[in-house]
Amino acid sequence: MSALSPLRHRLTTFERCYAVATQLRRETHVDQFVIRTGMPLQPFRVTARRPADDDQILAWVA
């Protein structure tokens, strides 16, 4: 697999994902989780559902 483009790299950082989780928490008043996916094109994801495997959780925005 080729390296990520500079734009894709910026969009897939933990910091960007955490910012999205913070914004969602502020707007919805629902706890958000930043989780590790293990996928190179989307290494982090935001979800309102707590994952079954706590090892996936990188941040909990409450």
C-alpha positions in Angstrom: 0.0 0.0 0.0 1.3 3.5 -0.8 1.8 6.2 1.8 -1.1 8.4 2.7 -1.3 11.8 0.9 -0.5 14.8 3.1 -4.2 15.8 3.2 -5.4 12.3 4.2 -2.7 12.2 6.8 -3.9 15.5 8.4 -7.5 14.3 8.3 -6.7 11.0 10.0 -4.8 12.2 13.0 -5.8 11.5 16.6 -6.0 15.2 17.3 -8.5 15.7 14.5 -10.6 12.8 15.7 -10.6 14.1 19.2 -11.7 17.5 18.0 -14.7 15.9 16.2 -15.5 13.9 19.4 -15.4 17.1 21.5 -17.7 18.9 19.0 -20.2 16.0 18.9 -20.3 15.8 22.7 -21.0 19.6 23.0 -23.8 19.4 20.4 -25.4 16.1 21.4 -24.7 15.9 25.1 -23.9 12.2 24.6 -20.5 10.7 25.6 -18.2 10.1 22.7 -15.3 7.6 22.3 -12.3 7.9 20.1 -11.3 4.3 19.3 -8.4 2.6 17.4 -9.6 0.8 14.3 -6.5 -1.0 13.1 -7.2 0.2 9.5 -4.5 2.3 7.8 -6.9 4.5 6.0 -9.0 5.2 9.1 -6.8 4.6 12.1 -9.2 6.4 14.5 -12.9 6.7 14.7 -15.5 8.5 16.9 -18.5 6.6 18.2 -21.2 7.2 20.8 -21.3 3.4 21.6 -18.7 2.1 24.0 -16.8 -0.7 22.3 -16.8 -4.2 23.7 -13.0 -4.2 23.8 -11.8 -1.4 26.2 -8.3 -1.7 24.7 -9.7 0.1 21.6 -10.6 3.2 23.6 -8.1 6.0 23.2 -10.2 8.8 24.7 -13.6 9.1 26.3 -15.1 12.6 25.9 -17.7 12.9 28.7 
